[in-house]
Amino acid sequence: MNNTTHSVKAKEIEKKWYIIDATDKPLGRVATEVAKLLRGKHKVTYTTNLDCGDNVIVINSDKIVLTGDKLNQKMYRHHSGYIGGMKEIKYSDLMANNSDKALMKAIKGMLPKNSLGRKMLTNVRIYKGEEHNNQAQKPEKWEF
């Protein structure tokens, strides 16, 4: 009886394209589902040290909802590194102007904080509306 674990090689990885409609879905739920697909955790051949995930297209990012009163209370903060360089943006403004950026930041926070995570982040495309220009990849619809 052979009790060795098969480790998938980089050339054996098969990548698919999935499309997710984010209409009326919470921001965190969409982000966790996208992060799961990007990591490849839904596959039997999941390997922690390889980019074995799929490519994901998210449409209707402007119709994502935030539950509770997060739209008014939650803030996006970043610092330039200089004295007094703290910038704050309310999520109501961020979702109105850059809903794709808000979703991308949520997905980025759920991926590994290393070069592998940065590579996985290049496999996601976020569109504000219904139209996308990735029809040639023949994406499959992903329901969750």
Secondary structure, DSSP 8 states (H G I E B T S, - for coil): ---------GGG----EEEEE-TT-BHHHHHHHHHHHHHTTTSTT--TTS----EEEEE-GGG-B--TTHHHH-EEEEE-SSTT-EEEEEHHHHHHH-HHHHHHHHHHHTS-SSHHHHHHHTTEEE-SSS--S-GGG--EE---
